[in-house]
C-alpha cells in the first residue's frame, strides 16, 4: 500500500506500556495498517498495557 501523506502511526514504549498514536484519516485504506500494528504490539510478550491515542484523528470512516 502506498503511504498516505496525512496518515501516520507512531509508537512509544515506556516500561511495559505501549502507546500507539494515530494521526490523520482512518478509513478503509488505512484501517488495516492500524489494526496490523495494534495486533502486533498488543500481543507482544512484554506489553502489559496498550494505549490507543486517537486524538490526532481528523476523520473516521464508518462505511461497510
Backbone as a printed PyTorch tensor [residue, N CA C, xyz], in Angstrom:
tensor([[[  0.8470,  -1.1730,   0.0000],
         [  0.0000,   0.0000,   0.0000],
         [  0.8940,   1.2370,   0.0000]],

        [[  0.5440,   2.1940,  -0.8210],
         [  1.3010,   3.4460,  -0.8890],
         [  1.0610,   4.2610,   0.3750]],

        [[  2.0990,   4.9340,   0.8750],
         [  1.9140,   5.7550,   2.0710],
         [  0.9350,   6.9000,   1.8070]],

        [[  0.1460,   7.2070,   2.8050],
         [ -0.8240,   8.2990,   2.6980],
         [ -0.2420,   9.4960,   3.4340]],

        [[ -0.1820,  10.6480,   2.7780],
         [  0.5130,  11.7980,   3.3590],
         [ -0.0890,  12.3230,   4.6550]],

        [[ -1.3830,  12.1760,   4.8620],
         [ -1.9360,  12.7220,   6.1060],
         [ -2.3140,  11.6270,   7.0980]],

        [[ -1.6900,  10.4550,   6.9900],
         [ -1.9280,   9.3620,   7.9270],
         [ -0.5880,   8.9180,   8.5010]],

        [[ -0.5400,   8.8180,   9.8240],
         [  0.7120,   8.4340,  10.4790],
         [  0.4030,   7.6130,  11.7200]],

        [[  1.2320,   6.6070,  11.9710],
         [  1.1490,   5.8050,  13.1890],
         [  2.5080,   5.8840,  13.8680]],

        [[  2.5050,   6.2820,  15.1320],
         [  3.7430,   6.3390,  15.9070],
         [  3.5490,   5.5070,  17.1650]],

        [[  4.6090,   4.8940,  17.6320],
         [  4.5350,   4.1180,  18.8650],
         [  5.6000,   4.5980,  19.8400]],

        [[  5.2540,   4.5080,  21.1040],
         [  6.1740,   4.8790,  22.1750],
         [  6.0360,   3.8470,  23.2770]],

        [[  7.1420,   3.2320,  23.6640],
         [  7.1230,   2.2630,  24.7420],
         [  7.7840,   2.8670,  25.9620]],

        [[  7.0690,   2.8070,  27.0790],
         [  7.5760,   3.2770,  28.3590],
         [  7.3840,   2.1510,  29.3520]],

        [[  8.4620,   1.4670,  29.7000],
         [  8.3390,   0.3050,  30.5790],
         [  7.5160,  -0.7630,  29.8920]],

        [[  6.4350,  -1.2110,  30.5460],
         [  5.5800,  -2.2400,  29.9660],
         [  4.3640,  -1.6540,  29.2610]],

        [[  4.2910,  -0.3260,  29.1450],
         [  3.1730,   0.3230,  28.4600],
         [  3.5970,   0.7590,  27.0540]],

        [[  2.7010,   0.5400,  26.0990],
         [  2.9360,   0.9450,  24.7250],
         [  1.8110,   1.8840,  24.3220]],

        [[  2.1620,   3.0550,  23.8020],
         [  1.1690,   3.9990,  23.2920],
         [  1.2710,   4.0290,  21.7780]],

        [[  0.1340,   3.8170,  21.1260],
         [  0.0370,   3.8950,  19.6740],
         [ -0.7250,   5.1720,  19.3640]],

        [[ -0.0750,   6.1090,  18.6820],
         [ -0.6930,   7.3830,  18.3400],
         [ -0.9880,   7.4040,  16.8470]],

        [[ -2.2580,   7.6210,  16.5230],
         [ -2.6980,   7.6500,  15.1290],
         [ -3.0580,   9.0890,  14.7830]],

        [[ -2.5880,   9.5540,  13.6280],
         [ -2.8530,  10.9130,  13.1620],
         [ -3.3510,  10.8580,  11.7250]],

        [[ -4.3490,  11.6690,  11.4230],
         [ -4.8530,  11.7590,  10.0550],
         [ -6.2140,  11.1110,   9.9090]],

        [[ -6.4820,  10.5810,   8.7240],
         [ -7.7720,   9.9910,   8.4170],
         [ -7.7180,   8.4770,   8.5370]],

        [[ -8.6640,   7.9240,   9.2730],
         [ -8.7670,   6.4870,   9.4780],
         [ -9.9390,   5.9840,   8.6440]],

        [[ -9.6170,   5.2230,   7.5920],
         [-10.6500,   4.7380,   6.6880],
         [-10.2740,   3.3440,   6.1910]],

        [[-10.9720,   2.8660,   5.1830],
         [-10.7090,   1.5090,   4.6930],
         [ -9.2970,   1.3660,   4.1290]],

        [[ -8.7110,   2.4350,   3.6730],
         [ -7.3560,   2.3770,   3.1280],
         [ -6.2870,   2.3640,   4.2110]],

        [[ -6.5920,   2.8760,   5.3930],
         [ -5.5930,   2.9700,   6.4610],
         [ -5.9090,   2.0710,   7.6590]],

        [[ -7.1380,   1.6180,   7.7640],
         [ -7.5580,   0.8140,   8.9120],
         [ -6.7810,  -0.4800,   9.0680]],

        [[ -6.4930,  -1.1440,   7.9570],
         [ -5.7550,  -2.4130,   8.0290],
         [ -4.3560,  -2.2090,   8.5970]],

        [[ -3.7100,  -1.1210,   8.2030],
         [ -2.3680,  -0.8250,   8.7220],
         [ -2.4090,  -0.5930,  10.2310]],

        [[ -3.4100,   0.1720,  10.6840],
         [ -3.5350,   0.4290,  12.1110],
         [ -3.8240,  -0.8660,  12.8750]],

        [[ -4.7190,  -1.6800,  12.3530],
         [ -5.0690,  -2.9340,  13.0140],
         [ -3.8730,  -3.8720,  13.0860]],

        [[ -3.1160,  -3.9620,  12.0050],
         [ -1.9270,  -4.8130,  11.9840],
         [ -0.9140,  -4.3760,  13.0390]],

        [[ -0.6720,  -3.0800,  13.1190],
         [  0.2810,  -2.5510,  14.1030],
         [ -0.2250,  -2.7900,  15.5210]],

        [[ -1.5190,  -2.5300,  15.7530],
         [ -2.1080,  -2.7310,  17.0750],
         [ -1.9990,  -4.1900,  17.5070]],

        [[ -2.3830,  -5.1150,  16.6360],
         [ -2.3420,  -6.5360,  16.9920],
         [ -0.9260,  -6.9980,  17.2900]],

        [[  0.0390,  -6.5420,  16.5100],
         [  1.4320,  -6.9360,  16.7440],
         [  1.9290,  -6.4390,  18.0940]],

        [[  1.6030,  -5.2040,  18.4300],
         [  2.0680,  -4.6460,  19.6990],
         [  1.2790,  -5.1860,  20.8910]],

        [[ -0.0090,  -5.3960,  20.7210],
         [ -0.8490,  -5.8650,  21.8250],
         [ -0.5190,  -7.3010,  22.2220]],

        [[  0.0160,  -8.0710,  21.2950],
         [  0.3420,  -9.4630,  21.6060],
         [  1.8220,  -9.6570,  21.9350]],

        [[  2.5780,  -8.5740,  21.9910],
         [  3.9930,  -8.6680,  22.3520],
         [  4.1120,  -9.1630,  23.7910]],

        [[  5.0570, -10.0400,  24.0650],
         [  5.1710, -10.6270,  25.4060],
         [  5.4120,  -9.6080,  26.5190]],

        [[  6.0440,  -8.4910,  26.2060],
         [  6.3530,  -7.5030,  27.2440],
         [  5.3090,  -6.3890,  27.3440]],

        [[  4.2200,  -6.4800,  26.5830],
         [  3.1810,  -5.4400,  26.6160],
         [  2.1240,  -5.7780,  27.6630]],

        [[  2.0880,  -4.9960,  28.7070],
         [  1.0680,  -5.1840,  29.7450],
         [ -0.0690,  -4.1930,  29.5750]],

        [[  0.2410,  -3.0520,  28.9860],
         [ -0.7640,  -2.0150,  28.7810],
         [ -0.5620,  -1.4230,  27.3910]],

        [[ -1.6440,  -1.3420,  26.6170],
         [ -1.5970,  -0.7320,  25.2910],
         [ -2.6060,   0.4000,  25.2720]],

        [[ -2.1300,   1.5920,  24.9190],
         [ -2.9860,   2.7710,  24.8370],
         [ -3.1010,   3.1480,  23.3670]],

        [[ -4.3280,   3.3110,  22.8880],
         [ -4.5670,   3.7370,  21.5100],
         [ -5.0260,   5.1890,  21.5540]],

        [[ -4.1490,   6.0920,  21.1350],
         [ -4.4100,   7.5260,  21.1770],
         [ -4.9310,   7.9780,  19.8110]],

        [[ -6.2090,   8.3300,  19.7540],
         [ -6.8330,   8.7550,  18.5090],
         [ -7.1110,  10.2640,  18.4920]],

        [[ -6.5080,  11.0180,  19.3960],
         [ -6.7960,  12.4510,  19.4610],
         [ -6.3720,  13.1930,  18.1950]],

        [[ -5.4280,  12.6630,  17.4380],
         [ -4.9830,  13.3000,  16.2150],
         [ -5.7250,  12.8390,  14.9740]],

        [[ -6.7290,  11.9860,  15.1430],
         [ -7.5100,  11.5030,  14.0050],
         [ -8.5410,  12.5520,  13.6260]],

        [[ -8.5060,  12.9820,  12.3680],
         [ -9.4190,  14.0340,  11.9150],
         [-10.6870,  13.4880,  11.2770]],

        [[-10.6870,  12.1960,  10.9370],
         [-11.8300,  11.5970,  10.2500],
         [-11.7920,  10.0920,  10.4690]],

        [[-12.9520,   9.5020,  10.7660],
         [-13.0800,   8.0510,  10.8490],
         [-14.2480,   7.6530,   9.9580]],

        [[-13.9540,   6.8040,   8.9600],
         [-14.9810,   6.3360,   8.0410],
         [-15.6660,   5.1180,   8.6440]],

        [[-16.9840,   5.1140,   8.6070],
         [-17.7410,   4.0050,   9.1730],
         [-18.4700,   3.1990,   8.1110]],

        [[-18.0890,   3.3770,   6.8600],
         [-18.7430,   2.6480,   5.7770],
         [-18.4240,   1.1580,   5.8770]],

        [[-19.3820,   0.3510,   5.5310],
         [-19.1320,  -1.0900,   5.4810],
         [-19.7090,  -1.7580,   6.5840]]])
